[in-house]
Structure formats: structure tokens, C-alpha cells
Amino acid sequence: MLIEKEKAWLTEAKKIMEMEACSISECANELGSQFVRCVGIILETKGIVYTSGVGGSGVVALRFAHLLSCSGVRSIFLHPTEGVHGNSGVLKPEDILILISKGGMTDELEKFARVAKDLNVPVMAFSENEKSSLFGIADYTLKLKSKQEEGLLKFVAPVSSVVHSSICDAICAIVILEGRITRKKLKNIHPGGEVGKELNRRLLQ
């Protein structure tokens, strides 16, 4: 039998998970022309799609680069701190830099965005703050929305991380829908683990 403390844990767990599910649903219902334009730009990019962010948003950006690569779009995560300490030299005008930030006011990202612009590299920003400095710099923007957590949890911002990840997942789903990756190609770039084994079995059938 659960003690009162354990019941409180379950209540809190359900609360945050329901908040995340609700935020994703609301964000999905608000998808429109901004989202379509950003997806189109990513699909049209001839070079590499670089993603970047710090903290929780950085983890989302890193995961986004991985999923894009698996979906058939060349993508690499580039940390903004490294980006303003010389690594931005890899950027080329045919690439695009996607910056993810809940508040859009992170100094490192703003500096990185300006460096990219100086190199004639288009910048795309995902943020919940359309009045942010990042949105002011970016060529393409995608306004996101998530429910606000309470107490100390709002500074950890788990809900926004989940919502931002879901947007990235949606973009990758469209990339796959557009035929950027085949089962054979995915097997070639992802031969490891159970995924690689399953892809190989399916191709041999």
C-alpha cells in the first residue's frame, strides 16, 4: 500500500505529464504558415542543417540533428560557445543554422546568430518569445508555446523541452514523408543495434 508521500509523488508525476500532453496538443492545433515555411526551408537547404542551443534547449537541438540525419537531411549539432570561438568557420552560405531557445534571449545564441549572419548563413529560430532578440536577428522564425510550470520546476522547464522536441519530431516526420530517406539508405547509415538488425531483416524478405 502506498504511503501519503508516495501518493504525492504519483500526483505530481501525473500533473506534469498531463501538462506536457496538453501543451503538445495545443501547439499542434496552432501549427500554420510559420511551421510550413520553416519545413520548406529545411527541405530546400542544399548544405548542412546546423542546430544549436544551450541547456535543455541544447539537448533538444542535439536530438533534432540526430533525427534529421536519420531522416535524410545532413545535420550536425554545433554548440554556440564553440561557434563563437572559431568553429563557426565550418558554416557556408548554402547551410542553415537553427537555434532553439525558450526565451530567445541567451547571449551565446545571439552572438552565434550574428556570426552566422556575417557569414551570409541563414538563421532560423524556434522560441516561445516572439519579441526576443533572437527573433529579431533570425531570417525565419517559429513561435512555440508551452504551459508554465510552477515553483522551481519552471526554471528547469521540462514542459517546454518536450514541446520543442515534439515540433522537431513533426518536422522529421515530414522529411521522411517527402522521401528523403529509404529503408536501404537508413540501413546503411544505421547498421547498429536492434534497429539495424530489423532493417536488414526487412530488406532480406
HUJOJO-V260991 format. One record per residue. N is the residue number from 1. SS is DSSP state (H for helix, E for strand, C for the rest). Layout:
n=N ss=SS
n=N ss=SS
This chain:
n=1 ss=C
n=2 ss=C
n=3 ss=C
n=4 ss=H
n=5 ss=H
n=6 ss=H
n=7 ss=H
n=8 ss=H
n=9 ss=H
n=10 ss=H
n=11 ss=H
n=12 ss=H
n=13 ss=H
n=14 ss=H
n=15 ss=H
n=16 ss=H
n=17 ss=H
n=18 ss=H
n=19 ss=H
n=20 ss=H
n=21 ss=H
n=22 ss=H
n=23 ss=H
n=24 ss=H
n=25 ss=H
n=26 ss=H
n=27 ss=H
n=28 ss=H
n=29 ss=H
n=30 ss=C
n=31 ss=C
n=32 ss=C
n=33 ss=H
n=34 ss=H
n=35 ss=H
n=36 ss=H
n=37 ss=H
n=38 ss=H
n=39 ss=H
n=40 ss=H
n=41 ss=H
n=42 ss=H
n=43 ss=H
n=44 ss=H
n=45 ss=C
n=46 ss=C
n=47 ss=C
n=48 ss=C
n=49 ss=E
n=50 ss=E
n=51 ss=E
n=52 ss=E
n=53 ss=C
n=54 ss=C
n=55 ss=H
n=56 ss=H
n=57 ss=H
n=58 ss=H
n=59 ss=H
n=60 ss=H
n=61 ss=H
n=62 ss=H
n=63 ss=H
n=64 ss=H
n=65 ss=H
n=66 ss=H
n=67 ss=H
n=68 ss=H
n=69 ss=H
n=70 ss=H
n=71 ss=H
n=72 ss=C
n=73 ss=C
n=74 ss=C
n=75 ss=E
n=76 ss=E
n=77 ss=E
n=78 ss=C
n=79 ss=C
n=80 ss=H
n=81 ss=H
n=82 ss=H
n=83 ss=H
n=84 ss=C
n=85 ss=C
n=86 ss=C
n=87 ss=H
n=88 ss=H
n=89 ss=H
n=90 ss=H
n=91 ss=C
n=92 ss=C
n=93 ss=C
n=94 ss=C
n=95 ss=C
n=96 ss=E
n=97 ss=E
n=98 ss=E
n=99 ss=E
n=100 ss=E
n=101 ss=C
n=102 ss=C
n=103 ss=C
n=104 ss=C
n=105 ss=C
n=106 ss=C
n=107 ss=H
n=108 ss=H
n=109 ss=H
n=110 ss=H
n=111 ss=H
n=112 ss=H
n=113 ss=H
n=114 ss=H
n=115 ss=H
n=116 ss=H
n=117 ss=H
n=118 ss=H
n=119 ss=C
n=120 ss=C
n=121 ss=C
n=122 ss=E
n=123 ss=E
n=124 ss=E
n=125 ss=E
n=126 ss=E
n=127 ss=E
n=128 ss=C
n=129 ss=C
n=130 ss=C
n=131 ss=C
n=132 ss=C
n=133 ss=H
n=134 ss=H
n=135 ss=H
n=136 ss=H
n=137 ss=H
n=138 ss=C
n=139 ss=C
n=140 ss=E
n=141 ss=E
n=142 ss=E
n=143 ss=E
n=144 ss=C
n=145 ss=C
n=146 ss=C
n=147 ss=C
n=148 ss=C
n=149 ss=C
n=150 ss=C
n=151 ss=C
n=152 ss=C
n=153 ss=H
n=154 ss=H
n=155 ss=H
n=156 ss=H
n=157 ss=C
n=158 ss=H
n=159 ss=H
n=160 ss=H
n=161 ss=H
n=162 ss=H
n=163 ss=H
n=164 ss=H
n=165 ss=H
n=166 ss=H
n=167 ss=H
n=168 ss=H
n=169 ss=H
n=170 ss=H
n=171 ss=H
n=172 ss=H
n=173 ss=H
n=174 ss=H
n=175 ss=H
n=176 ss=H
n=177 ss=H
n=178 ss=C
n=179 ss=C
n=180 ss=C
n=181 ss=C
n=182 ss=C
n=183 ss=H
n=184 ss=H
n=185 ss=H
n=186 ss=H
n=187 ss=H
n=188 ss=H
n=189 ss=H
n=190 ss=C
n=191 ss=C
n=192 ss=C
n=193 ss=H
n=194 ss=H
n=195 ss=H
n=196 ss=H
n=197 ss=H
n=198 ss=H
n=199 ss=H
n=200 ss=H
n=201 ss=H
n=202 ss=H
n=203 ss=H
n=204 ss=H
n=205 ss=C
